[in-house]
C-alpha cells in the first residue's frame, strides 16, 4: 500500500488530480486556496458543476465506506493558480 501526500496546483481549466487507481482505499482532497474548486470524479471537472470545495479548508473524502470510487479525479479552479492538498493510500 503506497501512501500519497502531495500538493497539486490547478488553474481555470480541467487538471488531473489523481489517476484511476483500482488499489485506492482512501483519499482526502483539501482546498487550501482562497477560492472555490470543483472536482470531477471519473470525468472532466467543470466550473459550476460536480463536487464543490469552498475556499480555505473545504475537503472531500473517498474511502471504502464512503463515496468509494477508484476513477480518475480531476479539478478546476475559479482563478489561477489554486492549490489542493492530497493525502491517501
C-alpha positions in Angstrom: 0.0 0.0 0.0 1.6 3.3 -1.1 0.9 6.4 0.8 0.1 9.6 -1.3 0.9 13.0 0.1 1.2 15.8 -2.4 0.1 19.3 -3.3 -1.5 19.9 -6.7 -1.6 23.3 -8.3 -4.6 23.8 -10.6 -6.0 26.7 -12.8 -9.1 27.5 -14.6 -9.1 24.5 -17.0 -9.5 20.8 -16.2 -6.5 19.3 -14.4 -5.6 15.8 -13.3 -5.5 15.4 -9.5 -5.3 11.6 -9.3 -5.1 8.9 -11.9 -7.5 6.0 -11.9 -6.3 3.5 -9.2 -8.0 0.2 -8.5 -5.9 -0.2 -5.3 -7.1 3.1 -3.8 -8.6 2.7 -0.3 -8.7 6.3 0.9 -8.1 9.8 -0.4 -8.7 13.2 1.1 -8.6 16.3 -1.1 -8.4 19.7 0.7 -8.9 23.0 -1.0 -6.3 25.2 0.7 -6.7 28.1 -1.6 -8.7 31.3 -1.3 -11.3 30.4 -4.0 -13.7 27.7 -5.0 -12.6 24.5 -6.7 -14.8 21.9 -8.5 -14.0 18.2 -8.7 -14.9 15.8 -11.4 -14.9 12.1 -10.4 -14.5 9.9 -13.5 -15.0 12.9 -15.7 -13.6 16.3 -16.6 -14.1 19.0 -14.0 -16.1 22.0 -15.0 -16.7 25.3 -13.2 -20.2 25.3 -11.6 -20.6 21.5 -11.9 -19.6 18.5 -9.9 -18.3 18.5 -6.3 -17.7 22.0 -4.9 -14.9 22.6 -2.5 -15.3 26.0 -1.0 -12.3 28.1 -0.1 -9.8 27.7 2.8 -10.1 24.1 4.0 -13.2 22.5 2.4 -12.5 18.8 1.8 -13.8 15.7 0.1 -13.0 12.2 1.2 -13.3 8.9 -0.6 -13.0 5.7 1.5 -14.1 2.1 1.3 -17.1 3.1 3.5 -17.9 6.4 2.0 -18.1 7.8 -1.6 -15.9 4.9 -2.7 -14.5 5.3 -6.2 -11.3 4.4 -7.9 -11.8 6.5 -11.0 -9.7 9.4 -12.2 -10.2 12.6 -10.2 -9.9 16.0 -12.0 -10.3 19.5 -10.7 -10.8 23.1 -11.9 -10.4 26.3 -10.1 -12.2 29.6 -10.4 -8.9 31.5 -10.5 -5.2 30.8 -11.3 -3.3 29.3 -9.5 -5.1 27.4 -6.8 -3.8 24.6 -4.5 -5.1 21.2 -3.4 -3.6 19.1 -0.7 -3.9 15.4 -1.3 -3.5 12.5 1.1 -4.4 8.9 0.6 -3.5 5.3 0.4 
